[in-house]
Amino acid sequence: MSWKSHGTDNASLVQALRDNEIVTSESVESAMRLVDRGYYARDRQTAYVDAPQAIGSAATISAPHMHAYCLELMRDSLKPGNRVLDVGSGSGYLTAVMAHMVRGEGGLAVGLEHIPSLHRAGEENCRRDPGARTLLDSGELVFVLGDGRRGHLESSPYDCIHVGAAATSIPSNLLEQLARGGRLVCPVGKEGGSQRLVCVDRDRDSGKLSERIVMGVQYVPLCSKEHQLGRR
């Protein structure tokens, strides 16, 4: 039922995702209801359509069903007190939802974006959204300017890492910053070619990594700033 979970406002969008069994948990539903997608899309009139939308600088805000799929994949690693990293944070929407899920008990959500204008926009969107502004003010949600392929060592290790663009292979820096018991979700594949959503888990006891393919997907590439801006 992906691409069919349209709404006319945030509440009806989340309800459609729930009705279509894409959102299946109370924790994901509650967090998505707290963050209004309308503050993060360029056009509020189409913000609740179940489709990706351009946000400038050759970037997109993913379709609601893809955000929901990823949140459900990560939900066991999105617990109060956990540290999470959102690579390619763009609009700031998914970072804000993740922040709600880990808030309290020292929880932290870091949005990492390498395009300066998108880095600013992500934080500004959260400032406009009452559901996210308090998280910024409390320091439970932060945005960092930097190359997502390198991760953000300063706040690592992370219990959960989400990558919002397709890598040709999962960057070693991100794997190194994944905590024991943590989960990383990343699209993998060539730009414009076959891509798959990959879930990587680090064993809590041994520290060994295991991965599985979840589904076929289509994302913009995880690349250098120069390559991304050249795609416009």
Steps between C-alpha positions, in 0.01 A plus 500: 500500500797732456441816294132487601516644851393853413359750748365853506679588824755333725244311708328348196836414342616307805161332526526388137845354567353320799196375308727366224713320762818687413504658844446206735628616840372750753845655543537586131141619467528726803825659383372558146189669638720738700699619195286670235640428153347825377779698666767307309375490138527796264128496421270438794214422261680188373695418816263218593506324162675163522783587260853640523532875447788722397641728770776664295870430436412171321359358824157366591286435803421129471147375453311453828477124450880474472548703818251272671666180373839618625366611838337161552828328406686714753242521778672256737810721483298819544444483874512781760861571591648369174731690266406511132650642182304603190738526203376736229251666733375738228162643603553393862172308511625148570762626744224670699287183508801297616572764765151460646550125524832525691430811710554481874762315704781674310373409153644687201413522129765642265408614150805503270480696174778609263317767297506828700161623376335169591675494837350842575160404363478186712555693820271783391221253419532353848490849650165561328358167613375517861550125522873530433591845635510384861741221406738752344476721805573209734799383295339162433495580127801652323602559139860473386657614171729231361562216255254222579738236369730579791228494764529714812758350731450756777162363612565132422445215555141498376229253587336574167628645171269587212642590159266692274692458173633200309864401550687276257612318815437579866770746615744342746490812718129447563547134587776593744269751670221245552469392864476140616137400481443777247335503158590682179256539211644609165400480133780342295548510123609709205347834410207439268550123518382213714496588870401310811427604856751327728469450875826447695506385863798494737481213747483625858739234634748426221486831314474313170299649216223325311290636217186420309327644197155638577358617166574669171504881516593810300691782673716793400873419531718541808776705342726802527353849529640585157339199333165567663489867403604404147187285469262797520 
